[in-house]
């Protein structure tokens, strides 16, 4: 008998096992190593948002106040009058020369003329100087006398002495020398009229009195004040969530004989009533004041006229003049008068000398003969060839130059007349006497503004838009209340760390799992169920879909 293929048998066994599972009410898509459970599927809702009318559109009346136009008018501030202006006297300026200093004669001395001559004079006379010429020797071999005796002439130089003498620098002036004596003056004071006497007109200004008068600054008017619209609140109920049903699990039947506890579960279909929300809106109340043509509500207020006061200056006495005598003005000046005229005196001017020093030969230069003894040597001998002599040299005299002033022309006296000194004095003489000039001063006006009613108070209608409130409601899309197989965490994989992650994830999303104690307690289960119901997830298990929603998968 042929043996069956083991691979075929394994595939067949898996097929029949899956077929048997589906037939027995278990999930047909189950995979080995994973856990599944029947989870309650909650109702699926969608959230809708709609605008609910709170206050109907209406009309609001706004009061337009009266408008005023500003009128400008000229109001008399000061009456016209005649003004007298003083025309001062006119003066002409006359110029005249007044003696300040009398004329006189003075003398001018022409100095003597000299010429400067340069001459040469002897400072030190010429003399002869003896210069020593040494002897000439020759060396002779094998002679014992190396240097014979000879005479030596010593030069005694000439001596000089310094003498002091006076030398004429400027010759004496044989003619007389004139010295000018300046004239002396005395001063006299005299008075002259600098400005002639005249008259001056003094203006006495006009006198005014200030009068106060009353005038209408703003006329009477009326003012319409709008009364704000009063509203009353009207309430109405609006369905937010419709009535529905949901499945609730009850306690198992005690009389259930099935060994599977899931077969003993009791599910009851419970009615969930509709949910309503109370919406309030405001309706305008009737007007309690004056109804305008536009339907608005107003109160009328009378505005009285506004009075103002102004001041006006009125003429009491016109302007006049008063004649005032102006006395003449005088000035004084000093003039110089010759008290003693200029003169001259004659002086003799001696010659001028200069003291100089120069050197004169006291003793001429001489020579003194000295005997020099012979010198002997055992090897060489010097023999005199030419004895020592002296050479006479002429030392020229030292000359110097000096300048001497020699009289060429004697001085003279020249008489120079000095003219009298005058100063120009200006004085004012009345050419036209003072007068008055009458000027008409026009009345002065000031600009005053007052307000006149341009347009009476009125009303303006403004549309007030309706007010709406946004209401969010939930609408049932798919009813729940049934169970489906869902993949869940296997009990062996649920650790304390997993429970802690679930608790922290629920708390971060606003659900209270109780203390973070790593225990799947009653508060943690209640928070998990509420989270599943709020998010449309399967209820009652730690299914994979819920874990993904919590961010744990």
C-alpha positions in Angstrom: 0.0 0.0 0.0 1.4 3.4 -1.0 2.2 5.8 1.9 0.6 9.3 1.8 2.7 12.4 1.3 3.4 13.9 4.8 3.2 17.5 3.5 -0.1 16.9 1.9 -1.4 15.4 5.1 -0.2 18.5 7.1 -1.9 20.9 4.7 -5.1 18.9 4.8 -5.1 18.8 8.6 -4.7 22.6 8.9 -7.6 23.0 6.4 -9.9 20.8 8.2 -8.9 22.4 11.6 -9.7 25.9 10.2 -12.9 24.7 8.7 -13.9 23.1 12.0 -13.1 26.4 13.9 -15.3 28.5 11.6 -18.1 26.0 12.0 -17.8 26.1 15.7 -18.4 29.9 15.9 -14.8 31.0 16.2 -13.1 33.7 14.0 -12.4 32.3 10.6 -9.3 34.6 10.2 -7.5 33.5 13.4 -3.8 33.0 13.4 -1.8 30.7 15.6 -0.2 32.3 18.6 -2.7 35.2 18.8 -5.7 35.6 21.1 -9.2 36.7 20.2 -12.4 37.6 22.1 -15.9 38.8 21.4 -16.1 42.6 22.0 -19.2 44.7 22.2 -19.4 47.1 19.2 -20.6 50.5 20.4 -22.9 52.9 18.4 -21.1 54.9 15.8 -22.0 58.6 15.7 -21.0 61.6 13.6 -20.7 65.1 15.0 -22.6 67.8 13.1 -22.3 71.5 13.6 -25.1 74.0 12.8 -25.9 77.7 13.4 -28.9 78.4 15.6 -30.5 81.8 15.5 -30.2 83.6 18.9 -31.3 87.1 17.9 -33.2 88.0 14.8 -31.9 90.7 12.4 -33.3 94.1 13.2 -32.9 97.8 12.7 -31.1 100.1 15.0 -31.8 103.8 15.0 -28.8 106.1 15.6 -29.4 109.8 16.5 -27.7 112.3 14.2 -27.2 115.4 16.3 -27.9 118.9 14.9 -25.2 120.4 12.8 -24.2 124.0 13.3 -22.6 126.4 10.8 -20.0 128.8 12.2 -20.8 132.4 11.0 -18.1 135.0 11.1 -19.1 138.6 11.5 -17.2 141.9 12.0 -18.1 143.5 15.3 -17.1 147.1 16.2 -14.3 146.9 18.7 -13.2 150.6 18.8 -14.8 153.7 17.2 -12.9 155.7 14.6 -11.2 158.9 15.7 -8.7 161.6 14.6 -5.1 161.1 15.6 -2.7 164.0 15.8 0.9 163.1 15.0 3.6 165.5 16.0 5.8 166.4 13.1 9.1 167.4 14.7 11.0 170.5 13.6 13.5 170.1 10.8 17.1 171.3 11.3 19.7 172.0 8.7 23.3 171.3 9.6 25.7 174.2 9.0 29.4 173.7 9.1 31.9 176.4 10.2 35.6 176.3 11.0 36.8 177.3 14.5 40.3 178.1 15.5 41.8 175.4 17.6 45.5 176.4 17.6 47.2 179.7 16.3 49.8 179.6 13.6 53.5 180.1 14.5 57.1 179.9 13.1 59.4 177.0 13.9 63.0 176.3 12.9 64.4 173.3 11.2 68.2 172.7 11.6 70.0 171.2 8.7 72.8 169.0 10.1 76.4 169.4 9.1 77.5 167.1 6.3 80.4 164.7 6.9 82.2 162.3 4.7 83.6 159.0 5.9 87.2 158.5 5.0 89.0 155.2 5.4 92.8 155.5 6.2 95.5 153.0 7.0 97.7 153.2 10.1 100.5 151.1 11.5 99.6 148.8 14.2 103.0 147.0 14.5 106.2 148.3 12.6 108.3 146.0 10.3 111.3 144.2 11.8 113.9 141.6 10.9 113.8 138.1 12.3 116.9 135.8 12.5 116.2 132.2 11.6 118.7 129.5 12.7 120.3 127.5 9.9 121.8 124.3 11.6 125.3 123.0 10.9 125.8 120.2 8.3 127.9 117.2 9.3 129.3 114.1 7.4 130.1 110.8 9.0 133.7 109.6 8.6 134.5 106.0 9.3 137.6 105.0 11.4 137.9 108.3 13.0 137.5 108.6 16.7 136.2 112.1 16.9 132.6 111.7 15.9 131.6 115.3 16.3 134.0 118.3 16.5 133.3 121.2 18.8 131.4 124.0 17.3 129.6 127.2 18.3 125.8 127.4 18.5 123.9 130.7 17.9 120.7 131.0 20.0 118.2 133.5 18.6 116.9 136.1 21.1 113.6 137.4 19.6 112.7 141.0 19.5 110.5 142.4 22.3 107.5 144.7 21.9 105.7 147.1 24.1 102.0 148.2 23.8 101.3 151.9 23.7 97.9 153.7 23.8 97.2 156.8 21.7 94.1 158.9 20.7 93.2 158.9 17.0 90.8 161.5 15.5 87.5 160.0 14.4 85.5 163.1 13.6 86.9 166.5 13.0 85.7 169.4 15.1 82.9 171.6 13.7 84.4 175.1 13.6 81.0 176.8 12.8 78.2 177.2 15.4 75.6 174.4 16.0 72.0 175.5 16.3 69.5 173.8 18.8 65.8 174.5 18.2 63.7 175.5 21.2 60.1 174.6 20.5 57.3 177.2 21.0 55.1 176.9 24.1 51.3 177.2 24.0 48.5 178.2 26.4 44.9 177.0 26.0 41.7 179.1 26.1 38.1 177.8 26.4 35.2 179.3 24.4 31.5 178.3 24.1 29.5 178.1 20.9 25.9 177.2 20.0 25.7 173.6 18.8 21.9 173.4 18.3 19.5 176.4 18.0 16.4 176.8 20.3 13.1 175.3 18.9 9.7 174.1 19.8 8.3 170.6 20.1 4.7 169.5 19.9 3.6 166.8 22.4 0.6 164.7 21.4 -2.1 164.1 24.0 -3.8 160.9 22.9 -7.5 160.4 22.6 -9.4 158.8 25.6 -11.8 155.8 25.3 -14.2 154.1 27.6 -14.8 150.3 27.4 -18.5 149.3 27.0 -19.6 145.7 27.5 -22.6 144.4 25.5 -24.4 141.0 25.3 -25.1 139.1 22.1 -26.5 135.6 21.0 -23.5 133.3 20.5 -25.4 130.1 19.7 -29.2 130.0 19.1 -31.6 127.5 21.0 -32.0 124.0 19.5 -33.2 120.5 20.3 -31.3 117.3 20.7 -32.6 113.8 20.0 -31.0 111.1 22.2 -31.6 107.5 21.0 -32.9 105.1 23.6 -31.0 101.8 23.3 -33.3 98.9 22.2 -34.3 96.7 25.2 -34.4 93.0 24.6 -36.2 90.1 26.4 -34.8 86.6 26.6 -36.9 83.8 25.0 -35.8 80.1 25.6 -36.4 77.1 23.4 -35.2 73.5 23.5 -33.4 71.9 20.6 -32.6 68.2 20.1 -28.9 67.7 20.2 -28.8 63.8 20.2 -31.7 61.7 19.0 -33.2 58.8 21.0 -31.4 55.4 20.4 -30.9 52.0 22.0 -27.7 50.2 23.3 -26.9 46.7 24.4 -26.0 46.3 28.1 -24.4 43.2 29.6 -26.2 41.9 32.7 -25.3 39.2 35.2 -25.2 35.6 33.9 -28.2 33.4 34.5 -27.6 31.2 37.5 -29.7 28.4 36.0 -27.5 28.3 32.9 -26.2 24.7 32.5 -23.6 25.4 29.8 -20.0 24.8 30.7 -19.0 27.9 28.6 -19.6 31.1 30.7 -19.9 33.1 27.5 -23.1 31.2 26.7 -24.6 32.3 30.0 -24.1 36.1 29.4 -27.3 38.1 29.4 -27.5 41.1 26.9 -30.4 43.6 27.3 -31.4 46.2 24.7 -31.8 49.4 26.6 -33.4 52.7 25.3 -31.2 55.8 25.4 -33.4 58.9 25.5 -32.8 61.9 23.2 -30.6 64.7 24.6 -31.8 68.3 24.3 -30.0 71.7 24.8 -31.8 74.8 25.9 -31.1 77.8 23.5 -31.9 81.3 24.5 -32.4 84.3 22.1 -33.3 87.9 22.6 -36.4 89.6 21.2 -36.7 93.5 21.2 -39.1 95.1 23.6 -41.6 97.9 22.5 -40.4 101.6 22.5 -40.9 103.6 25.8 -40.1 107.1 24.3 -40.8 109.0 21.1 -40.9 106.9 17.9 -39.1 108.5 15.0 -40.0 108.3 11.3 -37.4 105.4 10.9 -39.0 103.4 13.8 -36.3 104.3 16.3 -36.9 105.2 19.9 -35.8 108.7 21.1 -35.9 111.2 23.9 -36.1 114.9 23.0 -33.9 117.5 24.9 -34.2 121.2 24.5 -30.8 123.0 24.3 -31.2 126.7 25.4 -29.5 129.5 23.5 -25.9 130.5 24.5 -25.3 134.2 25.2 -21.9 135.9 25.0 -20.5 139.2 26.0 -18.1 141.5 24.1 -16.4 144.8 24.9 -16.4 147.9 22.6 -14.2 151.0 23.1 -16.0 154.3 22.5 -14.3 157.7 22.1 -14.6 160.1 25.1 -12.2 162.9 24.2 -10.3 163.4 20.9 -6.5 163.8 20.7 -4.9 167.2 21.2 -1.3 168.7 21.2 0.8 170.8 23.6 3.7 173.1 22.5 6.9 172.5 24.5 9.9 175.0 24.2 13.2 173.2 23.4 16.1 175.4 24.6 19.3 175.9 22.5 22.2 173.5 23.1 25.8 174.8 23.6 29.1 173.1 23.4 32.6 174.2 24.5 36.0 173.7 22.9 39.6 174.4 23.7 42.1 176.3 21.4 45.8 176.6 21.8 47.4 180.1 21.6 51.2 180.7 21.2 52.6 181.8 24.5 56.4 181.8 23.6 57.6 181.5 20.0 60.3 179.1 18.8 64.0 180.1 19.1 67.5 178.6 18.5 70.9 178.4 20.5 74.5 178.1 19.1 76.7 175.3 20.3 80.4 174.4 19.5 80.8 170.8 18.5 84.4 169.5 19.4 86.1 166.8 17.4 85.6 163.2 18.3 88.6 160.9 19.1 89.0 157.1 19.5 91.5 155.4 21.9 93.5 152.6 20.1 96.4 150.4 21.3 99.3 149.3 19.1 102.7 147.4 19.6 106.1 149.2 19.1 109.5 147.4 19.0 111.3 147.8 22.3 114.4 145.8 21.6 115.3 144.3 18.2 116.1 140.5 17.8 119.7 139.4 18.5 121.8 136.2 18.7 123.8 134.6 21.5 126.8 132.4 20.6 127.1 129.2 22.7 130.1 126.7 22.6 129.1 123.1 21.9 132.0 120.7 22.9 133.1 118.0 20.5 131.8 114.5 20.7 133.9 111.4 20.3 133.0 107.9 19.2 134.9 104.7 18.7 133.4 103.9 15.4 132.0 106.8 13.5 133.0 110.4 13.4 130.9 113.3 12.2 132.9 116.1 10.6 131.6 119.6 10.3 130.9 120.5 6.7 129.1 123.7 7.1 128.9 125.6 10.4 125.6 126.8 11.8 124.6 130.3 10.6 121.6 132.5 10.9 119.3 133.8 8.1 117.8 137.2 8.4 114.0 137.3 7.4 112.1 140.5 7.1 108.8 140.5 9.1 106.5 143.2 7.5 104.7 145.8 9.6 101.1 145.1 10.6 98.7 147.7 9.3 95.0 148.5 10.3 92.2 150.5 8.7 90.0 153.0 10.5 87.1 155.2 9.4 87.2 159.0 10.1 84.3 161.4 9.5 85.5 164.7 8.0 83.4 167.8 7.9 82.2 168.6 4.3 79.5 171.2 4.9 78.5 173.1 8.0 74.9 173.0 9.3 72.2 175.7 8.6 68.9 176.9 10.1 65.7 177.0 8.1 62.6 178.9 9.3 59.3 176.9 8.7 56.0 178.6 9.3 53.4 176.3 11.1 49.9 177.2 10.0 47.1 177.6 12.5 44.9 174.6 13.2 41.1 174.7 12.8 38.4 172.1 13.4 35.1 171.8 11.6 32.1 172.3 14.0 28.6 171.3 12.9 25.6 173.0 14.4 21.9 172.5 13.7 19.7 175.4 12.8 15.9 175.2 12.7 14.8 175.3 9.0 11.1 174.2 9.5 9.4 174.6 12.9 7.5 171.7 14.5 3.9 171.2 13.4 1.1 168.6 13.8 -0.4 166.3 11.3 -4.0 165.0 11.7 -4.6 161.4 10.7 -8.0 159.8 10.6 -7.8 156.5 12.5 -10.6 154.2 11.2 -12.7 152.2 13.6 -11.3 148.8 14.5 -13.3 145.6 14.2 -12.8 142.2 15.6 -13.9 139.0 14.1 -16.4 137.0 16.2 -17.8 133.6 15.4 -21.2 132.3 16.4 -23.0 129.1 15.6 -26.2 128.8 13.7 -28.3 125.7 13.2 -27.4 124.2 9.8 -29.5 121.1 10.0 -31.9 119.9 12.8 -31.3 116.8 14.7 -32.4 113.6 12.9 -32.1 109.9 13.1 -30.3 107.3 10.9 -31.3 103.7 10.6 -28.6 101.1 10.9 -29.2 97.4 10.1 -28.3 95.1 13.0 -27.4 91.6 11.7 -28.9 88.5 13.3 -26.8 86.7 15.9 -26.3 83.0 15.7 -24.9 80.4 18.1 -22.9 77.3 16.9 -24.5 74.1 18.3 -22.7 70.8 17.9 -24.8 67.6 17.9 -24.2 63.9 17.4 -26.0 61.8 14.8 -26.2 58.0 14.9 -24.6 56.6 11.8 -24.5 52.9 12.7 -26.2 51.3 15.7 -24.1 49.0 17.9 -25.1 46.6 20.5 -23.6 43.5 18.9 -20.4 41.5 19.4 -17.6 40.8 17.0 -14.4 38.8 17.2 -11.4 41.1 17.8 -7.8 40.4 18.3 -6.7 41.1 21.9 -3.6 40.9 24.0 -3.0 37.4 25.3 -3.2 37.2 29.1 0.4 35.9 29.2 1.7 39.1 27.5 -0.1 41.5 29.9 2.6 42.6 32.3 2.7 45.3 35.0 4.7 47.5 32.6 2.0 47.1 30.0 -0.7 48.1 32.5 1.4 51.1 33.6 1.7 52.3 29.9 -2.1 52.0 29.5 -2.7 54.0 32.7 -0.3 56.8 31.6 -1.8 56.9 28.1 -5.3 57.3 29.5 -4.3 60.0 31.9 -2.5 62.0 29.2 -5.7 61.9 27.2 -7.8 63.3 30.0 -9.2 60.1 31.5 -8.7 59.2 35.2 -7.3 55.6 35.6 -6.8 56.1 39.4 -3.3 55.8 40.8 -0.5 54.6 38.5 0.0 51.3 40.3 0.5 48.8 37.5 -2.8 47.1 38.4 -5.8 46.7 36.1 -8.2 47.8 38.8 -11.8 49.0 38.7 -11.0 52.7 38.0 -8.5 51.7 35.2 -11.1 49.5 33.6 -13.8 52.2 33.9 -11.5 54.8 32.3 -10.6 52.4 29.5 -14.2 51.6 28.7 -15.1 55.3 28.7 -12.2 56.0 26.3 -13.3 53.1 24.0 -16.9 54.4 24.0 -16.0 58.0 23.3 -13.7 57.0 20.4 -16.0 54.3 18.8 -13.7 51.4 19.7 -14.7 47.9 20.7 -15.7 47.7 24.4 -14.5 45.5 27.3 -11.2 44.1 26.1 -7.6 45.1 25.6 -8.0 44.7 21.8 -5.3 45.6 19.4 -7.3 48.5 17.9 -7.6 50.2 21.3 -3.9 49.8 21.9 -3.1 51.4 18.6 -5.4 54.3 19.5 -3.5 54.8 22.7 -0.2 54.8 20.9 1.1 51.5 22.4 1.3 49.5 19.2 
